[in-house]
């Protein structure tokens, strides 16, 4: 998608050098990818404390029980 943006040239150049990108497009794409990744991580971190943790729960054993039950059917 073609888009025209007014960007800070000094900031773009600094990001380009730090990130090792060759073009402005690569810089902006990388910046957007990192932005999305950080926001997703922040949402995931928001879940801490809201999910009930059961001490000693063994997911692997639980899957084995479910698999055994479905085989018996």
SULGIRA-V279773 format. One record per residue. N is the residue number from 1. OMEGA is omega in degrees with one decimal (999 if undefined). NEAR is the number of other ideal C-beta (glycine too) atoms within 10 Angstrom. Layout:
[[N:OMEGA:NEAR] [N:OMEGA:NEAR]]
This chain:
[[1:179.2:2] [2:-178.8:3] [3:175.1:5] [4:179.8:4] [5:172.8:7] [6:-175.6:5] [7:176.7:11] [8:-176.5:9] [9:179.8:9] [10:179.4:8] [11:177.9:11] [12:-179.3:17] [13:178.4:12] [14:178.6:12] [15:180.0:18] [16:179.9:17] [17:-179.5:10] [18:-176.0:9] [19:179.6:13] [20:177.5:9] [21:-178.7:17] [22:-175.3:9] [23:176.3:10] [24:179.3:15] [25:178.5:9] [26:179.0:14] [27:-177.8:22] [28:178.8:17] [29:179.3:12] [30:179.5:15] [31:178.8:15] [32:177.7:10] [33:179.4:10] [34:177.7:11] [35:-179.6:10] [36:-180.0:10] [37:-180.0:10] [38:179.0:10] [39:177.4:10] [40:178.0:10] [41:179.3:10] [42:177.5:9] [43:178.6:9] [44:178.4:9] [45:178.0:9] [46:179.8:9] [47:180.0:8] [48:-177.5:8] [49:179.2:8] [50:179.8:6] [51:-179.3:6] [52:-179.8:6] [53:179.5:7] [54:-179.8:6] [55:176.6:4] [56:179.1:4] [57:-178.5:9] [58:-177.5:10] [59:-179.6:7] [60:178.1:6] [61:179.2:9] [62:177.5:10] [63:180.0:10] [64:178.0:11] [65:179.9:10] [66:-180.0:10] [67:179.5:10] [68:179.7:9] [69:-179.4:9] [70:177.6:8] [71:-179.1:7] [72:-178.4:6] [73:999:4]]
